Structures are given as structure tokens and as C-alpha cells.
């Protein structure tokens, strides 16, 4: 069965080997994510090469997402890679590089000492450790540790309720964007987006590189990002609810409501929404998730998220493949309870009343009423499939295209299963190919129906202008 909600899996030490990547791809990974806070060019090239080879071998089109480090502050290196802190410890935070222990460490942002004040609360590693600033010295500031914690090299540091004056686009990010361009990546996730200009700055880099393929996913991790969500959505291809850093920046109890609001806004705007962080985090160390985690994943699906994301579970976890299989099982079950009629009603009120929108609405409604087993959408650019996804049909949308970039760009869209095909020139050929693909991808029985929709003549029409119902 083809799940409609997509899965992004982060690649790390637990999954970098080719055989592990193969198992991820065979078990439902739609997009592989590389976190540039912990990766370099060689790692990116290795992942890109291996996924490219496996896509050809397995007949898949798994896409690749680069997650930029963004304007974040990171702590330096500890003796033996980590330090144990106890509540009440006094810690000096240096701007110059020092080897850290439980009495001192350095940070990556030299101006931080000029932007903190007494009584500021500092969070390390998504709130794993909290500290309060108690003194500011010429070369360091001093904090009191507020809880017991073990902190490792290069983890993030944020100052609560303080917007730092760092430039949004760092030199590292610009270099990493160029790497994504050279290696043919499909998406870039932008960390700490707080306003639309952040997205436009990255878009300008891509324009200079003459890259019009990479989709930009804005990560919402700050109060300002939440407040500016409508403007951010207008310039983004998708939004990620990054609950880790967001849970540090705002009160934890607000996150579920914000998550639902952002998913709804993305749905209305017709862009991708992704829910990320700690979806199945207990499976980093356990072969089974908690009941609360199962409910968390299911609720993201029921809310209409396009995709859910695994982070530590597939980078350093002991059970990366088991975690992915569990994620697929939860998605599969939750999708049986999705109110597709409600989604199509909401979409009908928001979609543009153009030819493609009207026909796509009719296709989704007909597919639901006739209980069709698939919608086939031949497409050059992916536009028809993206509009179909917005209506959240109850059956999979099989988007067939001769353009590999188009196929990869659709990997995050709800219900869309992109398939690379040879050029299609005649209407009869598209009917023939549509049936073959349906038999290959979907469990069918005699009498099942499919709907074929798109623009004809191919390459001449820029919008969707037909729908045809076929009985198998």
C-alpha cells in the first residue's frame, strides 16, 4: 500500500553505509536529509553517490534534502567529547577557542559576550541544560548551571528571549548551498527562519547559481518565525515545524497548537508542511516506541501534514530500520481515519478558480466518491500533481513525468507518488502506461477505477484540461 504521508529520514553514522541506505529506501524513506551542522562535502558526496546508484538499482526516486546550519551558536570541543554538569556548577563561557570541561567551554559566536546580560537564561542542546548568566568578565561570561546534564561537542546554544545580531546567511551556509547545487540536491531546509527576507537571501544565491530546481523549506524555530508565518509561507516551497529549537524558544505547551496552525496555513496555501523532532525518539535506544509517540505521529497525519521527519532515530539510533518501519505502520493506520471530505472542502474554499484548480477539485471529489484506486497525473512541471495533493484525495496520485527534476521535486507532497517515464506523445499511450503503472504500484481487482488527468496536447498546454475515468 502506498502511504500518502511522506517520510524524511536523516542520514548519519547509523545509516551511512550503503546497505543501510538500501534498507531505508526499501522500507519507505522518501527524502534523505543531511544535517550540515554535522556534515561536510565528502559526506554529502558519499550520500549523493550512493542514493543515486540505489535509485537506479531499485527503480526509485528518493530525493535529498540539505539542512543548513543557519545562524546558530554552537559550543566548542570538550575533553573526551563531552562534559558532565551538575546543578549549581559555575561555568565560564569563552569567545576564544578553549578545550572544554565542566568548568568552561567556548562558543562559535565571538560577539555573544556583548549581547548577553545578567540573569539571561541560556539553553544548551534543545533545553537539555539550562544556565543563568551571573557575571560578565572581559574575556568570558559566567553562568550557573540550573540542572544536571551531559553535554557533547558542538551542540547548540540559545539565549532565551534574546534575538542575536548575527547575519542570517553565514559563509558556511553559502558554501553549503553551492555544494547542494553541485551535487544535484532537491531541497534545502533553512534553519531559524524569522522573516521572509531570510528565504529570499537563500533564493538569491540559487538565482546566481542558475538553479531553479531546489525547493526551499523554511524551518520555524523561533517566536518571530511563528509571528511572521504568513509572510514566510508566501516565499517558501514548504515549512518545517522544527519542534526541538521551537520548544526552547517558546513555552512547550504552545507547540501542539502552533503545529496545527502551521499545517493548516500550509495546506491552504498549497505548500508542503513537515513535522519534525522527537517523533519516535525513544526508539534511538528501544525497539518499541511509547504510546505517546505513536499518538504524536498519528496526530500529525490526521492534521494533514505532508511529511514527518526522523532525526536522531536514524542518525545515531540503535534501531534505524525498525524505527522507519514503525513510522510507516503508524502512518498506514492513521491514514485510514483521515477525514478526506473535510480536507477537500477546506481546499475548495482556498484554491484559485482557474481551469487546473476546478478540474483538480472535480478529480479529487470523483476519486473519493467512486472509491478509485489511483489518480494518474502525467506532468512536465509537476503543477498538476501539486494541485491534486492540495485536495488530499483518498487514493494515491501517481505523477508520471519524463523529467527527473520534476519527479524529485514531488517527493514531499502528500499522496503524490512520482514515477519517471519515457516521453509520452499520444493520448492512447498515456492510457496504456497509466494502467501498467497502476497494476505495478497499487493492489487492484477487476472493476477498480482510476482517473487520468493532465494537460493535452503534452508540451503545448500549460494547464490541466482533461479527466478520464478508466475501469480496470
ABEGO torsion letter per residue (X at the ends): XBBABBBBBBBBAAAABAAAAAAAAAAGBABBBBBAAABBAAAAAAAAAAAAAAAAAAGBABBBBBBBAEBBBBBBBBBGGBBBBBBGBBBBBBABBBBBBAABBBBABAAAAAABBBGBBBBBGGGABBBBBABBBAABBBBBBABBBBBBBGBBBBBBGBBBABBABBAAAAAAAAAAAAAGBABBBBBGBABAAAAAAAAAAAAAAGBAABBBBBBBABAAAAAAAAAAAAABABBBBBAAAAAAABBAAAAAAAAAAAAAAAAAAGBBBBBBEGAAAAAAABABBBAAAAAAAAAAAAAGBABBBBBAAAAABABAAAAAAAAAAAAAAAAAABBAAAAAAAAAAABBBBAAAAAAAAAAAAAAAAGBABBBBBBAAGAAAAAAAAAGBABBBBBBBABAAAAAAAAABBGBBBBBBBBBABAAAAAAAAAAAAAAABBBBBGBBBBBBEBOBBGABABBABBBBBBX
